[in-house]
Amino acid sequence: MNLAVLDSVERRQGDFASGMLNGARQAGGVIGVALLGTLLGEPATSAGAQVAEYVAAGVLGLAGGLALVITSVATRLSHHE
């Protein structure tokens, strides 16, 4: 992912792009852990763990599908240039 992001910007903007990518990755991790912890419940139960697991699997599936669509569109656009 780093290579894709850094290749998509001009060389002089590489530091900024790298910082934005790092910040987005860290923010996503914090939000993900907080949401899954909330779904897990207090005290943690197996039902809560199962719900958190399903939500995480769903989000992963959606992110994978979105990545495939974006990659496909970007490939088509680059072939038209």
C-alpha positions as CSV (number, residue, x, y, z in Angstrom):
1,M,0.0,0.0,0.0
2,N,2.9,2.4,0.8
3,L,4.2,2.0,-2.8
4,A,0.8,2.6,-4.4
5,V,0.3,5.8,-2.3
6,L,3.8,7.2,-2.8
7,D,3.8,6.4,-6.5
8,S,0.6,8.3,-7.0
9,V,2.1,11.7,-5.8
10,E,4.8,13.9,-7.0
11,R,8.2,13.3,-5.5
12,R,8.2,16.6,-3.5
13,Q,4.9,15.5,-1.8
14,G,6.2,12.1,-0.8
15,D,6.8,13.2,2.9
16,F,3.3,14.5,3.2
17,A,1.8,11.5,1.6
18,S,3.8,9.1,3.8
19,G,2.7,11.0,6.9
20,M,-1.0,11.0,5.9
21,L,-0.9,7.3,5.2
22,N,0.7,6.6,8.6
23,G,-1.8,8.8,10.4
24,A,-4.7,7.2,8.6
25,R,-3.4,3.7,9.4
26,Q,-3.0,4.5,13.1
27,A,-6.4,6.2,13.3
28,G,-8.0,3.2,11.6
29,G,-6.4,0.9,14.1
30,V,-7.5,2.9,17.1
31,I,-11.1,3.1,15.8
32,G,-11.2,-0.6,15.0
33,V,-10.0,-1.7,18.4
34,A,-12.4,0.7,20.1
35,L,-15.4,-0.5,18.1
36,L,-14.6,-4.2,18.4
37,G,-14.0,-3.7,22.2
38,T,-17.4,-2.1,22.4
39,L,-19.1,-4.9,20.5
40,L,-17.3,-7.4,22.8
41,G,-19.1,-6.0,25.8
42,E,-18.4,-5.6,29.4
43,P,-17.9,-8.2,30.8
44,A,-16.7,-10.0,27.7
45,T,-19.0,-12.8,26.6
46,S,-18.7,-15.4,23.9
47,A,-21.8,-13.9,22.2
48,G,-20.1,-10.5,22.1
49,A,-16.9,-12.0,20.8
50,Q,-18.9,-13.7,18.0
51,V,-20.6,-10.5,17.0
52,A,-17.3,-8.7,17.0
53,E,-15.8,-11.5,14.9
54,Y,-18.7,-11.2,12.3
55,V,-18.4,-7.4,12.2
56,A,-14.6,-7.6,11.6
57,A,-15.1,-10.3,8.9
58,G,-17.7,-8.1,7.2
59,V,-15.6,-5.0,7.3
60,L,-12.6,-7.0,5.9
61,G,-14.8,-8.3,3.1
62,L,-16.1,-4.9,2.2
63,A,-12.6,-3.4,2.3
64,G,-11.3,-6.2,0.1
65,G,-14.1,-5.7,-2.4
66,L,-13.5,-2.0,-2.5
67,A,-9.8,-2.5,-3.1
68,L,-10.6,-4.8,-6.0
69,V,-13.0,-2.3,-7.6
70,I,-10.6,0.6,-7.1
71,T,-7.7,-1.4,-8.6
72,S,-9.8,-2.4,-11.5
73,V,-10.9,1.1,-12.3
74,A,-7.4,2.5,-11.9
75,T,-6.0,-0.1,-14.2
76,R,-8.7,0.7,-16.9
77,L,-8.0,4.4,-16.6
78,S,-4.2,3.9,-16.9
79,H,-4.7,1.9,-20.1
80,H,-6.8,4.7,-21.7
81,E,-4.0,7.2,-21.4
